[in-house]
Amino acid sequence: MAEFEVTKVAEQLNHRVLYSVRLSAEANRMEFPIGIQDQGSASANEAAVLASTLALAEEFDAAARLQLGAAVTRR
């Protein structure tokens, strides 16, 4: 099962908050930044970055499924 780790990296001057998102799944690991507009509280910021992380994970899932489907049809 994959695990996500979200860590706050910095508060930027333009009212944005930068987070580092790490994805670990079996032998694979990825790390990428997600920047969000400051929501005014730590819990609201965390909810926003988790929603962004979920949306990104869903896009990865859809893209992988499309690639797998294309690979099956080419055979």
N, C-alpha and C positions, 0 to 999 in steps of 0.2 A: 504494500500500500504506500502511496506517495504521502509525503509530509511537507507542509509549507511552514516556513519560519519567517515572520515579518518583524523587522527591526527598524526603528526610527533612526535615521542617519543625521538629518539636519533640518533646521527651520531656516528657510531662505527669506531674504528681505522682501520679496514680492508676495508675501502671505501664502507661500507654498510650503509644504512639508514633504521632504524626501524620505522614502522608505527603501530598504533593501529587502527583496523577497527571495528566499532560498527555497528551491524545490529539490527534494531528495526522494528518489525512487530507485530501490534496489541498488544497482551499481552506478546509476546516473545522477548527476547533480547539475543544477543550473542556478544562477543568481542573476537578478536583474533589478533595476530601479523602477519604482513607481512614485511619481510625484502627484500630489493632490493639493487642491486649494484648502487652506486652513479652515476647518469647520468650527473653530472656537473652543473646542475642548478636546482633551486627549481621547476620551471614549468616542466622540463623534469622528475624530480623525481616524481612529482605529477601525471603526465601522466602514468608513469611506474607503480606506485602503484594502480592507478585506473584501468589500464589494468589487473593487477594481481587480483584485487578485482572482476572485471567483470568475469574473467575466473573462479574464485572460485565460484561465484554465479551461473554461468552456470553449473558447476559440481554439485553443490547442487541441482539445478533444475532437472538435468538428473537423479541423484540418487533418488530423491523423486518420480519422475515419474516412475522409475523402481520399486520402493517399492510399489507404488500405483497399478501398473499393476500386480505385483505379488500377492498383497492382493486380488485383484478382481478375479484373476484366481484360487486362493485357495478356494474361497467360493463355 
